Amino acid sequence: MAAVNFNALLDEFKRTNWKDPGTWHAAPKLLVLLGVLVAIPVAGYFVDTSSQIEDLEKLRGEETRLKDQYLDKKKQAINLDLHRQQLREIDTQFGALLRQLPNRSQMDALLVDINQAGLGRGLQFELFRPSPAEITREFYAERPIAVKVTGSYHDMGAFASDVGQLPRIVTLNDVTISADPKGGVLTMDATARTFRYLDDDELAAQRKGAKGPAKK
């Protein structure tokens, strides 16, 4: 094998006019060809790898998003069961409270119970006047009763306690107690409030009224 004369090759490269490829000798042409052959796959490698890295980053971002979405839905499912349980408990409590409200036919009996609670404690009714008009709420009606009784402080306290223990809901509001300057008798003025639930016809009428008159 013939030895390579590196000095001759170096001189040949020095004499090469790189701006005019047509005058290049064999050695420069071979070097450029080798450079092109190496550069093309290297460039292709970097271009392809860069694209793959971008795709990988996108997939990682999508994976993170899907994981977060899964955890969020899992949390919602757990909370949904909890909310359903709470709703059932609220319905139960609401039903228990609703059963403490009399219907329209039971209101007269409730008024008698309030009156008897006062008489049973030895109080003297000076006034027991149910309001002729009810105050209608969302699902119940409220009737104020003006009450004025006389008696001892102890008996009035016992009467208030008895009213609070009635099976139906009754509240005493706007209570004022005054003493008779001529004796030890006390006078209590108060507003007793009774409540009853609206029947189906009343609820339907209330919903119809809330919607307003039908358009023609």
C-alpha distance (Angstrom), angle and dihedral (degrees) to the residues before:
residue distance angle dihedral
M1 . . .
A2 3.78 . .
A3 3.77 116.5 .
V4 3.78 117.3 -112.9
N5 3.78 113.1 -114.6
F6 3.83 100.7 -142.2
N7 3.77 92.7 -178.5
A8 3.80 90.7 56.7
L9 3.81 90.5 48.6
L10 3.78 91.2 49.0
D11 3.81 90.8 51.0
E12 3.78 89.7 48.5
F13 3.84 91.6 53.3
K14 3.80 90.8 47.7
R15 3.80 91.8 53.1
T16 3.82 92.8 47.3
N17 3.82 116.5 112.9
W18 3.82 99.3 -141.8
K19 3.79 91.2 -168.8
D20 3.84 91.7 61.4
P21 3.83 110.4 52.2
G22 3.81 90.3 -178.7
T23 3.82 91.2 71.2
W24 3.80 95.0 48.5
H25 3.83 117.7 122.1
A26 3.78 123.4 -134.4
A27 3.81 97.2 -89.2
P28 3.84 97.4 56.7
K29 3.80 91.1 44.0
L30 3.81 90.6 51.6
L31 3.81 91.8 48.6
V32 3.80 93.1 50.8
L33 3.82 91.0 47.0
L34 3.80 91.3 52.0
G35 3.80 89.8 48.4
V36 3.80 91.8 52.6
L37 3.80 92.2 47.1
V38 3.80 90.6 52.6
A39 3.81 96.4 41.3
I40 3.80 96.6 52.9
P41 3.84 98.2 60.3
V42 3.80 91.3 38.6
A43 3.81 91.2 53.3
G44 3.79 90.4 45.1
Y45 3.78 90.1 51.1
F46 3.79 93.2 53.1
V47 3.80 94.0 44.5
D48 3.80 92.6 48.6
T49 3.80 93.0 43.8
S50 3.80 92.4 49.6
S51 3.81 90.2 52.7
Q52 3.79 91.1 48.4
I53 3.80 91.4 50.1
E54 3.81 90.5 52.3
D55 3.80 90.3 49.7
L56 3.80 90.0 48.5
E57 3.80 91.7 51.7
K58 3.80 90.0 49.8
L59 3.80 90.8 50.6
R60 3.79 91.2 48.6
G61 3.80 90.3 51.1
E62 3.81 90.7 48.6
E63 3.80 90.2 48.4
T64 3.81 90.8 52.5
R65 3.80 91.4 47.6
L66 3.80 92.3 49.9
K67 3.80 91.5 48.0
D68 3.80 91.1 51.0
Q69 3.80 90.1 46.7
Y70 3.79 91.1 50.4
L71 3.81 93.0 49.0
D72 3.80 90.8 47.3
K73 3.81 92.3 51.2
K74 3.79 90.5 45.6
K75 3.81 89.9 52.5
Q76 3.80 90.3 47.5
A77 3.80 90.8 51.5
I78 3.81 91.0 52.1
N79 3.80 91.5 46.8
L80 3.81 90.4 46.8
D81 3.80 91.0 59.4
L82 3.81 89.6 47.5
H83 3.81 91.9 48.9
R84 3.79 91.1 49.3
Q85 3.79 90.4 51.7
Q86 3.80 91.2 48.6
L87 3.80 90.1 48.4
R88 3.80 90.8 52.6
E89 3.80 90.0 50.2
I90 3.81 91.0 49.3
D91 3.80 90.7 49.2
T92 3.80 89.6 51.1
Q93 3.81 92.5 49.1
F94 3.79 91.3 45.1
G95 3.80 90.8 50.8
A96 3.81 90.7 50.3
L97 3.80 91.2 51.1
L98 3.78 91.7 45.0
R99 3.79 90.5 55.0
Q100 3.80 88.1 58.6
L101 3.79 89.8 61.3
P102 3.79 114.5 85.1
N103 3.76 122.4 -136.0
R104 3.77 123.2 -121.8
S105 3.81 94.7 -85.5
Q106 3.83 92.3 51.7
M107 3.80 96.8 53.5
D108 3.81 94.9 86.8
A109 3.80 90.5 53.8
L110 3.82 89.9 50.6
L111 3.81 91.5 53.0
V112 3.81 88.7 52.2
D113 3.83 89.9 50.5
I114 3.82 91.3 54.0
N115 3.78 91.6 48.7
Q116 3.80 92.2 47.8
A117 3.82 90.9 49.3
G118 3.80 89.1 60.1
L119 3.79 95.7 43.2
G120 3.80 90.3 47.1
R121 3.81 89.0 60.1
G122 3.79 93.0 49.7
L123 3.78 95.8 -105.9
Q124 3.77 121.4 149.7
F125 3.80 114.5 -133.8
E126 3.77 111.6 -138.1
L127 3.81 91.2 170.7
F128 3.79 135.2 12.8
R129 3.79 108.1 164.8
P130 3.83 121.3 160.4
S131 3.79 113.5 -154.8
P132 3.81 111.5 -106.0
A133 3.80 90.6 -138.6
E134 3.79 126.5 59.9
I135 3.78 125.3 -142.6
T136 3.80 107.5 -127.4
R137 3.78 118.3 -144.8
E138 3.79 131.4 179.2
F139 3.80 97.8 -71.1
Y140 3.80 104.5 -7.3
A141 3.79 141.9 46.9
E142 3.79 125.4 -128.9
R143 3.81 124.9 -150.2
P144 3.82 120.2 -167.6
I145 3.82 118.2 -148.1
A146 3.79 121.1 -160.5
V147 3.81 107.6 -138.4
K148 3.81 130.6 -172.7
V149 3.79 120.2 174.4
T150 3.79 136.2 166.8
G151 3.78 127.8 -148.9
S152 3.79 143.1 92.3
Y153 3.78 125.1 -37.0
H154 3.80 90.8 -115.5
D155 3.81 92.5 52.5
M156 3.79 91.8 48.7
G157 3.80 90.9 52.1
A158 3.80 90.7 49.0
F159 3.82 90.0 49.0
A160 3.81 91.7 52.3
S161 3.81 89.6 49.3
D162 3.82 92.0 49.5
V163 3.80 91.2 50.3
G164 3.81 90.1 52.0
Q165 3.81 90.4 52.6
L166 3.79 95.9 52.6
P167 3.82 113.1 120.3
R168 3.80 88.5 -119.7
I169 3.79 124.2 63.9
V170 3.82 112.1 -97.9
T171 3.80 125.6 161.6
L172 3.81 131.2 -166.4
N173 3.79 113.7 -141.5
D174 3.80 138.4 174.3
V175 3.80 91.3 23.6
T176 3.80 117.7 -176.3
I177 3.81 124.9 174.3
S178 3.78 123.7 -163.0
A179 3.81 132.0 179.4
D180 3.77 126.5 -129.4
P181 3.81 105.7 -121.0
K182 3.81 89.8 -148.3
G183 3.80 95.7 55.9
G184 3.79 147.3 -1.3
V185 3.79 95.3 -87.1
L186 3.79 117.3 120.3
T187 3.79 127.2 -150.9
M188 3.80 121.8 -148.5
D189 3.78 122.8 -163.4
A190 3.79 115.5 -169.7
T191 3.77 145.0 148.8
A192 3.77 114.1 -122.4
R193 3.79 113.6 -158.5
T194 3.77 122.3 -155.2
F195 3.77 125.8 -171.6
R196 3.78 134.7 -156.0
Y197 3.77 131.3 179.1
L198 3.77 120.5 -112.8
D199 3.79 117.6 -110.2
D200 3.80 122.2 -126.0
D201 3.80 94.5 -93.2
E202 3.81 91.5 51.3
L203 3.80 92.0 48.1
A204 3.81 90.9 49.5
A205 3.80 91.1 49.6
Q206 3.79 90.7 48.2
R207 3.82 92.5 51.4
K208 3.78 90.5 47.2
G209 3.79 91.0 50.9
A210 3.80 91.6 48.9
K211 3.81 90.8 55.8
G212 3.79 91.3 52.7
P213 3.77 128.6 -137.6
A214 3.77 117.2 -31.1
K215 3.80 116.0 -102.6
K216 3.79 116.1 -113.9
